Amino acid sequence: KPMILVFVDGFTKFGGNQYINSFATGMYEDYIVRELVPFIDKKYNVANHAVMGHSSGGYGSLVLCMRNPGVFEALADHSGDSAFEYCYLPDFPKALEVFRKAGGPEKWFEGFWNKSDKYSQKDDLVALNILGMAAHYSPNPKTRPLFLDLPFDLETGEIKQDVWSRWLSNDPVRMVESEKYCENLTRMKLVYIDCGTRDEFNMQWGCRMIHSKLGKMGVRHFYEEHTGGHRKIDHRYDISLSMISDALCP
């Protein structure tokens, strides 16, 4: 059916975006829910709303709908971040080594954006990703200049449980255990979740956990695994967009 597709510019100084409010990156959840959706409604003849995305965008789609009932009627989460122990924790040691060699995360961050080949080193991208996640899950207005708390000790690598618990409170695997969030999802006309069985960031485990918990909570949803990895999954949009169209315009 006819649709208006709205692409959100979520680029931040850390690269990507989890589409939630953060002092370190910006109030993107408020921007989408309170500004962007009303703007589209005012400017165009829109009857229903859906939100979809891949990876961080998939995470944002699911979380936005859990936290903001009544804004969207359908969601599609393609390989969204979840089960943080599996998708983030394995990268902590790599990021630690990068920060230690540079003399700290602040010095590394400043130097990274001045590199001409900034995207050539895999461990640099891992370090940037961990900083970006900390900026979203554990922002701190008192820790200049990055305004974030890292979930590990920079000297020993020991996990800082108080910070790590802040990360976990934003993990969809934990969030779907909330009756309030699950109740919000039950009102949706479509909850679509898929993931590749060879996901390079272990996202399939979090998606499986969410699928299992939604089933136990009685949340009607569509779940599917495909044989691909985390990247090059655009062909999956043929499925999710069609299901969104059918759900909103039967």
N, C-alpha and C positions, 0 to 999 in steps of 0.2 A: 504494500500500500504506500501512498505518498508519505514521505517523511521529511522533516527538516533536521539535518545533522549539524550539531553544534560542537565544534572542536575547541576545547579549553587550552589556552596557553599556560601550561603548568611549569615552565622552565624557571628554575631558581638558581641561586648562586652555588648550590650543591649539585646542580644538574637536573635531577628529576623532582618528583612531587608525589606525596602520598594522599593529597587532596583532603587533608584534615587541618585544623587550626594549629598554628605553631608560632610562638614568638620569634623563633629563629628563621622562619621562612615566609610566613604570612598567613592570614586567616582565610585559607582557601576553601574550607568547608562553608564558612559564612558567605564567601564570595559566590560560590555556586548556588547555594540554597536560597540566600536572601537577596542576591543581586542579579545573578545571571538568569535564573529561571523566571523571576518576575519580569525581567527585561524582555526575554523572548516572548512571554505571554502577551506583553503589551504591544510589541512590535509586529508579531505575526499571529495568524489565526491557528492557535495550537489547542488541541483538545486533551491530549494526554502527554505524559512525560515518561521517558525511560532513560536509564544511565548504563553505560557499558564501558569496558576497558580491558586492557591486557596488562598483566604483571602488576605494577603499581596502580595502574588504572583499574584493573580488576579488583584490587584491594579497596581502592577508593569507592568503587561502585557499590560493593557489598556493605562497607562501613557507613557510607552516606545513607543508605536505605535503612540500616538498622537504627541509626541515630536520629533520622529525620523522617518520621512517618508522615504519609500523606503528600509528600513532594513528588515521588516517583511511583509509578504503577508497575514498572518492570525493570529488571536488572539483568545484566550479563557479566559474569566474572570469568575472564579467561586467564587461567594460571595466576591467580592473585596471590600476593604474599600472605603466608599463613604458616602456622607451626614454626614459630621463630627459632626454636632450638635447632631445627633442621636447615632453614633457609639462610639464617644470619650467623648463628654461632660458629659454624665451621670456618667462617672468614675472619673471625676475630684475631687469631694468631697472625694471619697475613697482614692485616691492617696494623697490628701492633708493631711488626717489624718495620713496616714502611714509616710509621711515625717515629720510632726510635732512631732510625738511620737519619732522619731529617732533623732531629732535635726537637720533636714535638709535633702534634697535629696542626698547630697554628702555623709554624714555619713551613711544614709540608704543604699546607693548603695554599699559602701565599705563593710558594714556588710552583705549584702545579699549574695554576692558571697562567703563569708566565712561560710555560714550556711550549715550544712550537710543535712538539710531537706528544702532546699530553695524553693522547688516546692510544699510544703504542704499547705502553707497559700495563700488562694485565693486573699486576698487584696494585698499581696506582688507581685503577678503576675500582678495585675491591675496597681500597682505603676510602675513596670518595663515596662509595655506596654506604659504607658504615657511618661515615660522618653525616651523610644525608639522612640516614635512618635515625641517628641520634638527634638530629635537628628536629625531626618530626615527633619522635616518641619520648624524648627526654630533653626538651628545650629548657634553658635556664637563663633568664634575663640578666643574671648576675655574673655569668662566666663569659666575659669578653675575651676575644672579639668574635668568637663563633656562636656564642649564646647557646651552648649545649653541654650536657653531661655525657661523657662516654661510659659505657657499662662495664668497663674493666680498668684495672690499675695499670698505668703506663709503665711502671717499673717491673712489677711482678707478673702482670697478666691476670691476676685474680679477679673473678667476676665481682662487681659491686652489686650486691643483691638488691639494694634499695633502688638503684637505677634500672637494673634488669627487670625488676617487678613492674616498673613504669612501662617498659617496652611490652611486657607480657599482657598488661591490661589493655593494650591496643591490638592484641593478636586475635583475629577473627575466630580462631579455634576456641579461645576462652570466651569471647564475646557471645558466641551463639549459645553458650550455657545459660545466659541471662534470659529469664522468662519475658522480660520487657522487650528485648531485642528480637527474640523469636516471635513474639506476638506481632511486632511490626512487620516481620517478614511474611507472616501468614496472611496479611492483608494484600500482599502483592499479587498481581495477576500472573507474573512470571518471575521465578528465581532460577536463573540459568548459571550453571557452574561446569566448567570443563578444564582439563589439564592433560598434558602429554605424559606418557608413562616413562619417558626418558628425559624428563626435565632436568636441566643442568644445575638447578638451584634447589632441587628436592621439593618443589612445590606440590608434586603429586601427593605427598604424604599429608600435607595440610589440607588439601582439597578432599582427600579421602576421609579425614577426620571430620571436616565440616559436613560432608555428605552423610556420614553416619550419625552425627549428633542432630542434624536437622531432621533426619528420619525418626529418631527416637523422640524428638520434641513435637513431632507431628506437623512439620512444615513441608507443604507440598513444593517440590522443586524438581528441576531437570538436572541430571548429572551424567556426564559422559567422559570417558578417558579415550584419548587417541594415541597413536603410536609415535607421535612426534616429540620434539623437545620443547624448550622454552621459547625459542625464536622461530620465525617464519611460520606463524600459525594464522596468517591473514585469511586463509581459506575457511577457517572456522567461523568467520564472521558471516559467511553465507548461511550458516545454520542459525546463529543467534539472532541476526537481524530479521530473518524470516519468522522466527518464533516470537520476537518482540512485536512484529507487525501483526501477526495472527492474534496475539494476546490483547493488543490495544485496539485493534480494528477488526474484530471477528466478522 
